[in-house]
């Protein structure tokens, strides 16, 4: 009896020391992928560009961070990973990958096929940011660094920044997985372009997706903000700059008003005809503060109300334009299909939704309210 | 009966609770989804009701023989030989359950955490620690279960955190696939909530029998039903419906996507806690098997028989392990479990009522 007990204790303690022996993955023995870019090579091949972090001399001892950019082509993303492993001295690990860039061309193909390995691998980085690049992702990663910042960090900060400013939806690989499988809702990914004037990449709006394909339509950042507000997805900050009224223009730089949105409420109203959806009206109500208004000082409440009214009109117009673009792209970003399924189930025809959505009469009604004018009148 | 080997009502509650919560929880949402779509979480509530009904049957049976376990009272109801074969079947069932638990544990650990660790080592991890706990007294088990139940809280907090990304529209409209399919899926629910039948074997050790014990049983059932419904619900509002079809372990998958500043892989923490719930279920079944073997071989101590049971379970769990084999085996096991959780006890209860068989009061 006592012996068994002792044996069990010894056995379990030794086991504790043994378990990790097979599965340990030491940082010093692996190369971490910090970013990957995927490009269309030809009908049967994909080109993957890896940004692999060099872990040479630690920063505390005077070393600097640097990436090694490697580009390989192969028949699948995993195939390229295996190939890149052959040219690297240590084991490649993608579990810390924070950035996936898709070339414009490859994004138009089925991204579910490209991401399969990321969804399937238990170590796959599901929380990595995804972005679509104007041109080739390879070229973008080959920039290596922008100023002092490495391209991988630069890109993921760029995307996160856009998310905070409500210019891009917060999309990780996991979210892409979720929406690309969903019939009733589509999504958009941040669209990154190389700005020749500045010599650096910039967020140039959002790339609209339908199920798992990039539709080719890109909404500029301003429209992206408005769309995200319509989808009730305001992030930390959202600003809107709009030209208003020619009669106010009294000189240099006096055409615009900028409002900083405090809160936004969006509500979609549906009407039906013979068991089918006939119309969707998006009522968006935003409340904001004036951030900049060079035209005049605002002494009276009526002045502020006038600005708000004119803004409402302008934004409604813009809203309607962007909804048309959404329909052209067949990107149900607002999840109207989901709404139908959930709240008007009898009018929900999943198989015909692709056709129904493009023909649907969608209208935006934006109402702006201004509550503050900053610290001056 | 000595007081050192009795359990109080809180311990009874935790033994039932921990035995019920086990391997099934990971795959439950997707198996429910396969059967009834996004209404699966309602199924669980109905399952809870069905289990409550079974619990009444088990309780009435136990209450007729307050100081005896099933192995001891079965001969008094149906005679020595029939009872002997039922006991053998129960032992076989308990060992089979342990095998399934071990296999599911091994495959899950292997796919999610330890990819290269040999199968035997993973199996031994559970077997050694589980056997060690099972050979202790029932009171030790009760206390251990009670102690580790605090770990359920982080599980709830972690899943609740994912609700920030949830979309309630995924489960609406409620009942879209019809009530019939909701009812049909209850069998999937019951299978993952098995474990309450352990009351047949521990009831004699409960200090306060009668109403108080029934209360513990009911509370345990309510707790398990609530926990399972909540966990299933969170995965249903997190994943879009078509996605659930392709993810066999939605709970872990859901947590894999979130990361905090300090903790990068929440799913690993989740699995580490889940391991403990698996171990408690394993220990409970080992205990049932061990007591049965002890009774059948007329030994004085349980230690030897529990060791035998754990060796047999370990031996059988070392066979083929791919996902499909395990799924097939658990399918057969699920069908068999109806007899052991409901069929046999109901039969025994009816016979004992019919022939007015009952333990003589001392």
Interface residues (C-beta under 8 A of the other chain):
Chain A: X1 X4 X5 X8 X9 X11 X12 X15 X18 X19 X22 X23 X122 X126 X127 X172 X173 X174 X175 X177 X178 X179 X181 X182 X183 X184 X185 X335 X338 X339 X341 X342 X343 X345
Chain B: X111 X112 X113 X114 X115 X116 X117 X118 X121 X124 X125 X128 X129 X131 X132 X135 X165 X167 X168 X169 X170 X172 X173 X176 X239 X240 X241 X242 X243 X246 X256 X257 X258 X259 X301 X303 X307
